[in-house]
Amino acid sequence: MPPIYYNSRDAACKTPFGAARAGETVTLRLTVPEDHGYVDPHLVLTKDKETPVHYRMNFEGQTPGVNHFVMELTLDQPGLYFYYFDLYTDFRKVFRGKNSEGELSWVPGEQWQLTVYERDFATPDWIKNGAMYQIFPDRFFEGRPDKEWPWADRIYRRKKDGEPYFWPTESPDGYLNMDYYGGDFAGIQQKLPYLRDLGVTCIYLNPIFEAHANHRYNTANYLKADPLLGTNEEFAALCAAAAKQGIRIILDGVFSHTGSDSVYFNREGRYGPGGAYRDRNSPYRSWYDFDSGYPGGYRSWWGFETLPEVQEEDPSYAEFVCGKGGVIDTWLNLGASGFRLDVADELPDDFIEKIRTAVKSHGEDKLLLGEVWEDATTKEAFGRRRTYLRGKGLDSVMNYPFRNATLCYLHGTSAAAVAGELMSICENYPAPALNCAMNFLSTHDTERALTAIAGEPANGRDRNWQSKRRISPMEMDDAVKKLLLGYAMIYTLPGVPCIYYGDEIAMQGYRDPFNRAFYDWNSTEQRLRGPLATLARLRRECDAFDGGRLEIVSAKGDILHYRRIGKTQTAEIILNRGQHLIAEQAFGKFAEVNPGGFTVLVEENHPEHVGYFSVY
């Protein structure tokens, strides 16, 4: 008996592909062979956690032996919807199966997802065909070696090739996160030509606000740059200099907690007698949750007493962050082009919406990204489904699912399974968000890409085991080749690629602090920078990478072959993680792809240009 056919990724079954804009008509088509007997198909649609609604599908006609049914649906309310088909005979239903194809079942199964987003949701165009570069500010480049040292409790690392200190803060020395290599705004500004030549169009800076740890996630003063980096005026000069190189800068916004050692909390007393911890009448007192039931007498981020949590619902705190002269306003006025929100899952949706309003008040071209580690459309936190990716909150998110899929591909996971994970995100994310999602292989929170790809898994081993552990020289050639293959994937998938500083010279390291070593400016590693610059140029020159839709051509064995289709050009990307030369057909021709290599082929969409053929 021929199967019932529905596949949400097939344009013959569903248009438009993936998420839909509120008010947009979604067309669903179900094919049922005649030998399945009489059927009366209904679409069963449920808005997230509400009552299912049944819509009788319309008979659309027959082809030999097959009946066709159609349903046109217009959803005016943004939200998360789920659906399946009920044949209304013998309790038979069609649920979502492997690769999003329909499966006939008599028992409940997985449903298809339909994300409906705000009809006016738009995201900045400037980021979409560019390339990002993430900098951990203390560890990139020291532009002013003899600057004044601001506080005596900071440990200066004059020798830049030393491994970051990893002794825990509980030890007598307390060196973890207290050693500084002196990276600064001046250093970043001096290296702007280097970043331009790498194809970078956006720099994402880890926190730059005054703080008393080298990571600066324990904010001490939101309105002042850390003096070791430079002044607010020097940050403005950096933004202006970057703009001349065609580069924008976005900042890390850490708004779920402050440092205990801060102007606002001041547990340590560094900032005099005031602060919420020391003064019950402090203007910052309402920002925090003081209760004797907490171990330190106040609620803190994940139990770290040096990171007291703020109450984002407090009106004075929200005004401080989002109001005139507040945090967002101050730094965008100084030249920043947006923010990445730390632990966005832990910020209330309405607070994120206020941040969005503050960011966009400086222009629709300002960018707002969020740190989310899972599928951001289905994420639940604190007992609530998050709404921040539907058009009123974030522009987009850090794309950890694409990172995971890329690493899985490099580690030998079925290419078909990897393709399925990629397509799942493409289906679920609103197009405006997908096209500016931050794609990466490394961040300050993960192992460096090279270590994740070719290093021995840490498997929970401690910092002593991780210290100074390196990939052997005999394995490096293969490791670098795999790293480039991973970046080729990141650069050619929907979204915006991001290099974590030093990945382009094959820096290694497990998690914090080993992934945060000082950039090795003496490195002679040249195998990655040229190809990465070429990939960045390809993104700028080929419109298939400027919001072009993704189609999987082939995913089997060691080959992952996909297509990006733009308005005027189509690109086919062929990745070969195997050990043998392969020949894969693209645009009616056979393209050879070296072992562990990749090929990108571009062709014009217009018939008069058939035959234009490029290999990158």
C-alpha positions as CSV (number, residue, x, y, z in Angstrom):
1,M,0.0,0.0,0.0
2,P,1.6,3.3,-1.0
3,P,2.2,5.6,2.0
4,I,0.3,8.7,2.9
5,Y,2.6,11.6,2.0
6,Y,3.3,14.8,3.9
7,N,6.7,16.4,4.5
8,S,6.9,19.9,6.0
9,R,10.2,20.5,4.3
10,D,8.7,19.8,0.8
11,A,7.2,22.9,-1.0
12,A,4.7,20.6,-2.6
13,C,3.3,19.9,0.9
14,K,3.8,23.2,2.8
15,T,4.3,26.8,1.8
16,P,6.0,28.9,3.0
17,F,8.8,26.9,4.3
18,G,9.3,27.0,8.1
19,A,8.1,29.8,10.3
20,A,5.3,32.1,9.1
21,R,4.7,35.8,9.6
22,A,1.5,36.7,11.5
23,G,-1.3,37.2,8.9
24,E,0.6,35.2,6.2
25,T,-1.3,32.3,4.6
26,V,0.1,28.9,5.2
27,T,-0.9,26.2,2.7
28,L,-0.7,22.5,3.7
29,R,-1.2,19.6,1.3
30,L,-1.8,16.0,2.3
31,T,-1.6,13.1,-0.3
32,V,-3.6,9.9,0.5
33,P,-3.6,6.9,-1.8
34,E,-7.1,5.6,-2.7
35,D,-6.3,2.1,-1.3
36,H,-6.3,3.6,2.2
37,G,-10.0,3.6,1.9
38,Y,-12.4,6.5,2.7
39,V,-10.8,9.3,4.7
40,D,-11.9,12.7,5.8
41,P,-8.7,14.5,6.8
42,H,-8.6,17.2,9.4
43,L,-5.8,19.4,10.4
44,V,-5.5,19.4,14.2
45,L,-3.8,22.6,15.3
46,T,-2.9,23.5,18.9
47,K,-1.5,26.9,20.0
48,D,1.0,26.1,22.6
49,K,-0.6,24.5,25.7
50,E,-4.1,25.6,24.5
51,T,-7.1,23.5,23.3
52,P,-6.6,21.8,19.9
53,V,-8.7,23.1,17.0
54,H,-9.8,20.8,14.1
55,Y,-10.0,22.1,10.6
56,R,-11.6,20.0,7.9
57,M,-9.3,19.9,4.9
58,N,-10.6,20.5,1.4
59,F,-10.6,17.9,-1.4
60,E,-8.3,19.2,-4.1
61,G,-8.7,16.5,-6.7
62,Q,-7.2,13.2,-7.9
63,T,-4.3,11.9,-9.8
64,P,-4.2,8.2,-10.7
65,G,-4.8,6.3,-7.5
66,V,-4.2,9.3,-5.2
67,N,-6.4,11.8,-3.5
68,H,-5.2,15.3,-2.7
69,F,-6.3,17.5,0.2
70,V,-5.4,21.1,1.0
71,M,-5.8,23.5,3.9
72,E,-5.1,27.2,3.8
73,L,-4.6,28.7,7.2
74,T,-4.0,32.3,8.2
75,L,-2.9,32.8,11.8
76,D,-3.0,36.4,13.0
77,Q,-1.7,35.7,16.5
78,P,2.1,35.2,17.0
79,G,2.9,32.1,19.0
80,L,4.1,28.6,18.9
81,Y,1.7,26.1,17.2
82,F,1.8,22.4,16.8
83,Y,-0.2,20.2,14.3
84,Y,-0.9,16.8,13.0
85,F,-3.5,15.2,10.7
86,D,-6.5,13.1,11.7
87,L,-8.0,10.9,9.0
88,Y,-11.2,10.5,11.0
89,T,-11.4,6.8,10.1
90,D,-10.2,3.9,12.3
91,F,-8.6,6.4,14.6
92,R,-5.7,6.8,12.1
93,K,-3.6,9.9,12.4
94,V,-0.5,11.3,10.6
95,F,2.3,12.4,12.9
96,R,5.8,13.8,12.3
97,G,8.3,11.1,11.6
98,K,12.0,10.9,10.6
99,N,13.2,13.9,8.6
100,S,9.9,15.6,9.1
101,E,7.9,13.1,6.9
102,G,4.5,12.0,7.9
103,E,3.9,8.6,9.6
104,L,0.6,6.9,9.9
105,S,-0.1,5.9,13.5
106,W,-2.9,4.8,15.8
107,V,-1.1,6.1,18.9
108,P,-0.1,9.7,19.7
109,G,3.2,10.8,18.1
110,E,5.4,13.8,17.6
111,Q,3.7,16.8,16.0
112,W,5.0,19.4,13.5
113,Q,5.9,22.8,14.8
114,L,4.8,26.1,13.2
115,T,6.3,29.2,14.6
116,V,4.3,32.4,13.9
117,Y,6.1,35.6,14.5
118,E,5.2,39.3,14.6
119,R,4.3,40.7,11.2
120,D,6.6,43.6,11.5
121,F,9.6,41.6,12.8
122,A,12.8,42.9,11.0
123,T,16.5,42.6,11.8
124,P,19.5,44.6,10.7
125,D,20.6,43.9,7.1
126,W,24.3,44.9,7.7
127,I,25.1,41.8,9.7
128,K,23.6,39.2,7.4
129,N,26.3,38.6,4.8
130,G,29.1,39.7,7.1
131,A,31.5,37.9,9.5
132,M,31.9,38.3,13.3
133,Y,34.9,38.0,15.5
134,Q,34.7,37.5,19.3
135,I,37.3,39.1,21.5
136,F,37.9,38.4,25.2
137,P,39.3,41.9,25.8
138,D,42.1,41.2,28.3
139,R,43.6,38.5,26.0
140,F,43.7,40.0,22.5
141,F,46.4,42.6,22.3
142,E,48.1,45.1,24.7
143,G,48.3,48.4,22.9
144,R,49.7,50.4,25.9
145,P,52.1,48.2,27.9
146,D,53.1,50.9,30.4
147,K,49.6,52.1,31.4
148,E,48.8,52.8,35.0
149,W,47.6,49.7,37.0
150,P,44.2,50.6,38.5
151,W,44.0,48.3,41.6
152,A,46.6,46.4,43.6
153,D,44.7,43.1,43.7
154,R,45.2,42.5,40.0
155,I,48.0,40.3,38.9
156,Y,49.8,41.5,35.8
157,R,51.1,38.9,33.3
158,R,54.0,40.6,31.6
159,K,54.9,37.4,29.8
160,K,52.2,36.9,27.3
161,D,52.8,33.2,26.4
162,G,52.1,31.9,29.9
163,E,49.1,29.7,30.6
164,P,46.3,31.5,32.5
165,Y,46.4,30.9,36.2
166,F,43.9,28.2,37.2
167,W,44.3,27.9,40.9
168,P,40.8,28.2,42.4
169,T,39.7,31.3,44.3
170,E,39.3,29.1,47.4
171,S,43.0,28.4,47.5
172,P,45.3,30.7,49.6
173,D,46.6,32.4,46.4
174,G,43.2,32.9,44.9
175,Y,44.6,33.4,41.4
176,L,41.7,32.2,39.2
177,N,40.3,35.1,37.2
178,M,42.6,37.6,38.9
179,D,45.5,37.5,36.4
180,Y,45.5,40.1,33.7
181,Y,47.5,40.2,30.5
182,G,46.7,43.9,29.8
183,G,44.6,43.7,26.6
184,D,43.0,47.0,25.9
185,F,41.0,49.2,23.5
186,A,44.2,50.6,22.1
187,G,45.3,47.1,21.2
188,I,42.1,46.2,19.4
189,Q,42.3,49.5,17.5
190,Q,45.8,48.7,16.4
191,K,44.7,45.3,15.1
192,L,41.7,46.6,13.1
193,P,43.5,46.3,9.7
194,Y,44.3,42.6,10.6
195,L,40.6,42.0,11.3
196,R,39.5,43.8,8.2
197,D,41.8,41.6,6.1
198,L,40.3,38.5,7.7
199,G,36.9,39.7,6.4
200,V,35.5,40.7,9.8
201,T,32.6,43.2,9.7
202,C,31.5,42.9,13.4
203,I,33.4,42.6,16.6
204,Y,31.6,41.0,19.6
205,L,33.4,42.1,22.8
206,N,33.1,40.1,26.1
207,P,32.3,42.5,28.9
208,I,34.2,45.8,29.0
209,F,32.5,47.5,32.0
210,E,34.5,48.1,35.2
211,A,34.7,44.8,37.1
212,H,37.1,43.0,39.4
213,A,37.8,39.8,37.5
214,N,39.5,39.3,34.2
215,H,36.2,38.0,32.6
216,R,34.3,41.1,33.8
217,Y,31.0,39.3,34.2
218,N,30.9,40.6,37.8
219,T,30.0,44.2,36.8
220,A,31.2,46.9,39.2
221,N,30.1,49.9,37.2
222,Y,27.9,49.7,34.1
223,L,28.5,53.2,33.0
224,K,32.3,53.2,33.0
225,A,34.8,51.2,31.0
226,D,37.2,49.1,33.0
227,P,40.3,51.4,33.4
228,L,42.6,48.6,32.4
229,L,40.9,48.7,29.0
230,G,40.8,52.4,28.7
231,T,38.3,55.2,29.1
232,N,34.8,55.7,27.7
233,E,36.3,58.2,25.3
234,E,38.8,55.7,24.1
235,F,36.0,53.2,23.5
236,A,34.2,55.8,21.4
237,A,37.5,56.3,19.4
238,L,37.7,52.5,18.9
239,C,34.2,52.4,17.5
240,A,34.9,55.4,15.2
241,A,38.1,53.8,13.9
242,A,36.4,50.4,13.4
243,A,33.6,52.1,11.4
244,K,36.3,53.5,9.0
245,Q,37.4,49.8,8.4
246,G,33.8,48.7,7.8
247,I,33.5,47.1,11.2
248,R,30.9,47.5,13.9
249,I,31.2,46.6,17.6
250,I,28.6,45.0,19.8
251,L,28.9,44.6,23.6
252,D,28.2,42.0,26.2
253,G,25.2,43.0,28.4
254,V,25.3,41.3,31.8
255,F,22.0,42.2,33.3
256,S,20.9,39.2,35.4
257,H,23.4,39.9,38.2
258,T,26.1,42.4,39.3
259,G,29.3,41.8,41.2
260,S,29.2,41.8,44.9
261,D,32.3,44.1,44.6
262,S,30.5,46.9,42.8
263,V,29.2,50.4,43.2
264,Y,25.7,48.9,43.5
265,F,26.2,46.1,46.1
266,N,29.6,46.9,47.6
267,R,29.9,43.9,49.9
268,E,33.7,44.2,49.9
269,G,33.6,48.0,50.7
270,R,35.8,49.0,47.8
271,Y,33.3,51.8,47.0
272,G,33.0,53.4,50.5
273,P,30.1,53.1,52.9
274,G,27.3,52.9,50.4
275,G,25.8,50.1,48.3
276,A,22.8,47.8,48.8
277,Y,24.8,45.4,51.1
278,R,26.0,48.0,53.5
279,D,23.2,50.6,53.4
280,R,19.5,49.7,53.8
281,N,18.6,53.1,52.4
282,S,20.8,52.7,49.3
283,P,19.0,53.6,46.0
284,Y,20.1,50.2,44.8
285,R,18.7,48.2,47.7
286,S,15.5,47.3,45.8
287,W,17.5,45.8,43.0
288,Y,18.4,42.8,45.1
289,D,16.6,40.1,47.0
290,F,17.8,40.1,50.6
291,D,16.5,37.2,52.7
292,S,18.1,35.3,55.6
293,G,17.0,32.1,53.9
294,Y,19.8,32.5,51.4
295,P,23.3,31.2,52.5
296,G,24.8,34.7,52.2
297,G,21.7,36.6,53.1
298,Y,20.8,37.4,49.5
299,R,19.9,35.6,46.3
300,S,22.9,35.1,44.1
301,W,23.5,33.8,40.5
302,W,23.7,30.0,40.7
303,G,24.8,30.2,44.3
304,F,28.0,32.3,43.7
305,E,27.9,34.9,46.4
306,T,30.2,37.2,44.4
307,L,27.4,37.5,41.9
308,P,24.2,38.8,43.6
309,E,21.2,38.5,41.3
310,V,19.2,41.6,40.4
311,Q,15.4,41.8,40.3
312,E,14.8,42.8,36.7
313,E,11.2,43.7,37.5
314,D,12.3,46.5,39.8
315,P,11.3,49.7,38.1
316,S,14.4,51.6,39.1
317,Y,16.7,48.8,37.8
318,A,14.8,48.6,34.5
319,E,15.0,52.4,34.1
320,F,18.7,52.3,34.9
321,V,19.4,49.8,32.1
322,C,16.8,51.0,29.5
323,G,16.1,54.6,30.3
324,K,17.5,57.9,29.0
325,G,21.1,58.1,30.2
326,G,21.0,54.5,31.2
327,V,23.3,51.6,30.3
328,I,22.0,50.9,26.8
329,D,21.7,54.6,26.0
330,T,25.2,55.4,27.2
331,W,27.1,52.8,25.2
332,L,25.1,53.1,22.0
333,N,25.7,56.9,22.1
334,L,29.4,56.1,22.4
335,G,29.3,54.1,19.2
336,A,28.4,50.5,19.9
337,S,26.1,48.9,17.4
338,G,24.2,46.6,19.7
339,F,24.3,44.1,22.5
340,R,24.6,40.4,23.2
341,L,22.6,39.5,26.3
342,D,24.3,37.2,28.7
343,V,22.1,34.3,30.0
344,A,19.1,35.6,28.1
345,D,17.1,32.6,29.4
346,E,17.3,34.0,32.9
347,L,16.0,37.5,31.9
348,P,12.2,37.9,31.9
349,D,10.7,38.3,28.4
350,D,9.2,41.7,29.3
351,F,12.6,43.0,30.4
352,I,14.1,41.8,27.2
353,E,11.4,43.6,25.3
354,K,12.3,46.8,27.2
355,I,15.9,46.3,26.3
356,R,14.9,45.9,22.6
357,T,12.9,49.2,22.7
358,A,15.9,50.9,24.2
359,V,18.3,49.4,21.6
360,K,16.0,50.2,18.6
361,S,15.4,53.7,19.8
362,H,18.9,54.3,18.5
363,G,18.0,53.0,15.0
364,E,16.6,49.8,13.6
365,D,20.1,48.9,12.5
366,K,21.2,48.3,16.1
367,L,21.5,44.5,16.9
368,L,20.2,42.6,19.9
369,L,21.5,39.0,20.3
370,G,20.9,36.6,23.2
371,E,22.8,33.7,24.8
372,V,20.6,30.6,24.3
373,W,22.1,27.1,24.2
374,E,19.0,25.3,22.8
375,D,16.4,25.8,20.1
376,A,15.3,29.3,21.1
377,T,11.7,28.8,19.8
378,T,10.9,25.9,22.1
379,K,13.0,26.9,25.1
380,E,11.3,26.8,28.5
381,A,12.8,28.4,31.6
382,F,11.4,28.9,35.1
383,G,8.2,27.1,34.1
384,R,7.4,29.3,31.1
385,R,7.8,29.0,27.3
386,R,10.1,31.8,26.2
387,T,8.8,34.3,23.6
388,Y,11.9,36.3,22.9
389,L,12.4,35.0,19.3
390,R,9.0,36.0,17.9
391,G,9.7,39.6,17.1
392,K,9.3,41.7,20.2
393,G,12.5,40.6,22.0
394,L,15.8,39.5,20.5
395,D,16.8,39.9,16.9
396,S,18.5,36.5,17.2
397,V,20.6,34.2,19.3
398,M,23.9,32.4,19.6
399,N,23.4,29.3,17.5
400,Y,24.6,26.5,19.7
401,P,22.5,23.9,17.8
402,F,24.5,24.6,14.6
403,R,27.8,24.4,16.6
404,N,26.7,21.0,17.9
405,A,25.7,19.8,14.5
406,T,29.0,20.8,12.9
407,L,31.0,19.1,15.6
408,C,28.9,16.0,15.3
409,Y,29.5,15.9,11.6
410,L,33.3,16.3,12.1
411,H,33.2,13.5,14.8
412,G,31.5,11.0,12.4
413,T,27.8,11.3,13.3
414,S,25.5,10.3,10.4
415,A,25.4,13.0,7.8
416,A,21.6,12.5,7.5
417,A,21.2,13.1,11.3
418,V,23.3,16.2,11.1
419,A,21.3,17.5,8.1
420,G,18.1,16.8,10.1
421,E,19.4,19.0,13.0
422,L,20.3,21.8,10.7
423,M,16.9,21.7,9.0
424,S,15.0,21.6,12.3
425,I,16.5,25.0,13.3
426,C,15.9,26.4,9.8
427,E,12.2,25.3,10.1
428,N,11.6,26.6,13.6
429,Y,13.4,30.0,13.5
430,P,11.7,33.1,12.0
431,A,13.6,34.0,8.8
432,P,14.7,37.4,10.2
433,A,16.2,35.7,13.2
434,L,17.8,32.8,11.3
435,N,19.5,35.1,8.9
436,C,21.4,36.9,11.7
437,A,21.9,34.0,14.1
438,M,25.5,33.9,15.5
439,N,27.2,30.7,14.2
440,F,30.4,29.7,15.9
441,L,32.6,26.7,16.8
442,S,34.2,28.3,20.0
443,T,33.4,30.8,22.6
444,H,34.7,31.8,26.0
445,D,32.3,29.2,27.5
446,T,33.4,26.2,25.4
447,E,36.5,24.3,24.6
448,R,38.4,25.9,21.7
449,A,37.2,24.5,18.4
450,L,40.5,22.7,17.7
451,T,40.5,21.0,21.1
452,A,36.8,20.1,20.7
453,I,37.5,18.6,17.3
454,A,40.8,16.7,17.8
455,G,41.6,16.8,21.5
456,E,41.0,14.1,24.0
457,P,37.6,14.6,25.6
458,A,37.9,16.1,29.1
459,N,35.0,14.1,30.4
460,G,34.8,16.1,33.6
461,R,38.5,15.9,34.4
462,D,39.8,18.7,36.5
463,R,41.9,21.8,35.6
464,N,45.2,20.0,36.5
465,W,44.5,17.4,33.8
466,Q,43.4,20.1,31.3
467,S,46.5,22.3,32.0
468,K,49.0,22.4,29.1
469,R,47.4,19.5,27.4
470,R,47.9,19.8,23.6
471,I,47.2,17.9,20.4
472,S,50.3,16.1,19.4
473,P,52.4,17.5,16.4
474,M,51.7,14.3,14.5
475,E,47.9,15.0,14.7
476,M,48.0,18.7,14.0
477,D,47.8,18.6,10.2
478,D,44.6,16.5,10.3
479,A,43.2,18.6,13.2
480,V,43.7,21.9,11.3
481,K,42.1,20.4,8.2
482,K,39.1,19.4,10.2
483,L,38.9,22.8,11.9
484,L,38.9,24.5,8.5
485,L,36.2,22.1,7.3
486,G,34.1,23.0,10.3
487,Y,34.5,26.7,9.7
488,A,33.6,26.2,6.0
489,M,30.3,24.7,7.3
490,I,29.8,27.6,9.7
491,Y,30.5,30.2,7.0
492,T,28.1,28.7,4.5
493,L,25.0,27.8,6.6
494,P,22.2,30.3,7.3
495,G,23.2,32.9,9.9
496,V,26.4,34.8,10.5
497,P,29.8,33.1,11.2
498,C,31.8,34.1,14.2
499,I,35.5,33.4,14.8
500,Y,36.6,33.2,18.5
501,Y,39.8,35.2,18.7
502,G,42.8,32.9,18.0
503,D,40.9,30.1,16.3
504,E,42.3,31.4,13.0
505,I,45.8,30.5,14.2
506,A,44.7,27.1,15.7
507,M,44.9,28.1,19.3
508,Q,44.0,25.2,21.7
509,G,42.5,25.0,25.2
510,Y,39.9,23.3,27.3
511,R,37.3,25.4,29.1
512,D,37.8,28.4,31.4
513,P,40.5,29.6,31.8
514,F,42.4,27.5,29.2
515,N,40.3,28.8,26.3
516,R,41.2,32.3,27.3
517,A,44.9,32.5,26.7
518,F,46.5,35.6,25.2
519,Y,46.5,35.7,21.4
520,D,49.8,34.3,20.1
521,W,50.9,37.1,17.9
522,N,54.2,35.2,17.2
523,S,52.3,32.3,15.6
524,T,53.4,31.3,12.1
525,E,50.2,29.3,11.5
526,Q,49.0,30.3,8.0
527,R,46.7,27.5,6.9
528,L,43.5,29.0,8.1
529,R,43.6,32.8,7.7
530,G,43.6,32.8,3.9
531,P,40.7,30.4,3.4
532,L,38.7,32.2,6.1
533,A,39.2,35.5,4.4
534,T,38.1,33.9,1.1
535,L,35.0,32.5,2.7
536,A,34.2,36.0,4.1
537,R,34.6,37.5,0.7
538,L,32.4,34.8,-0.8
539,R,29.6,35.7,1.7
540,R,29.9,39.4,0.7
541,E,29.9,38.7,-3.1
542,C,27.3,35.9,-3.4
543,D,23.8,36.8,-2.5
544,A,23.0,33.2,-1.8
545,F,24.6,33.8,1.6
546,D,22.5,36.9,2.3
547,G,19.4,35.2,3.5
548,G,19.3,32.5,0.8
549,R,17.3,29.4,1.8
550,L,18.9,26.1,2.7
551,E,18.2,22.9,0.9
552,I,19.9,19.5,1.6
553,V,21.0,17.9,-1.7
554,S,22.7,14.8,-0.3
555,A,23.6,13.6,3.2
556,K,25.1,10.1,3.2
557,G,28.3,8.5,4.2
558,D,31.0,11.2,4.7
559,I,29.4,13.7,2.3
560,L,27.2,16.6,3.4
561,H,26.0,18.5,0.3
562,Y,23.6,21.4,0.6
563,R,22.4,24.3,-1.4
564,R,21.8,28.0,-0.6
565,I,19.4,29.7,-3.0
566,G,19.5,33.5,-3.2
567,K,17.7,36.0,-5.3
568,T,20.2,36.0,-8.2
569,Q,22.7,33.3,-7.3
570,T,22.7,29.7,-6.0
571,A,25.6,28.2,-4.2
572,E,26.3,24.5,-3.7
573,I,28.5,23.5,-0.8
574,I,30.0,20.0,-0.7
575,L,31.8,18.9,2.5
576,N,33.9,15.7,2.5
577,R,35.0,14.5,6.0
578,G,36.2,11.2,4.5
579,Q,39.7,10.0,3.6
580,H,39.0,9.6,-0.2
581,L,38.6,11.9,-3.1
582,I,34.9,12.1,-4.1
583,A,33.1,13.4,-7.2
584,E,29.7,14.9,-6.4
585,Q,27.3,16.2,-9.0
586,A,26.4,19.9,-8.8
587,F,24.8,22.1,-11.5
588,G,24.9,19.2,-13.9
589,K,28.6,18.7,-13.6
590,F,30.9,16.6,-11.3
591,A,32.9,18.5,-8.8
592,E,35.9,16.7,-7.1
593,V,36.3,17.3,-3.4
594,N,39.5,16.3,-1.7
595,P,39.6,14.1,1.5
596,G,38.8,16.3,4.5
597,G,38.1,19.2,2.1
598,F,35.2,21.3,0.8
599,T,34.1,22.9,-2.4
600,V,31.7,25.8,-3.0
601,L,30.2,26.3,-6.4
602,V,28.2,29.3,-7.5
603,E,25.9,29.8,-10.4
604,E,23.7,32.6,-11.6
605,N,20.0,31.9,-11.3
606,H,19.0,33.5,-14.6
607,P,18.8,31.2,-17.6
608,E,21.1,33.4,-19.8
609,H,23.9,32.8,-17.3
610,V,23.7,29.0,-17.1
611,G,27.3,27.8,-17.4
612,Y,28.8,30.4,-15.1
613,F,30.7,28.2,-12.7
614,S,33.1,29.1,-9.9
615,V,35.1,27.0,-7.4
616,Y,36.3,28.5,-4.1
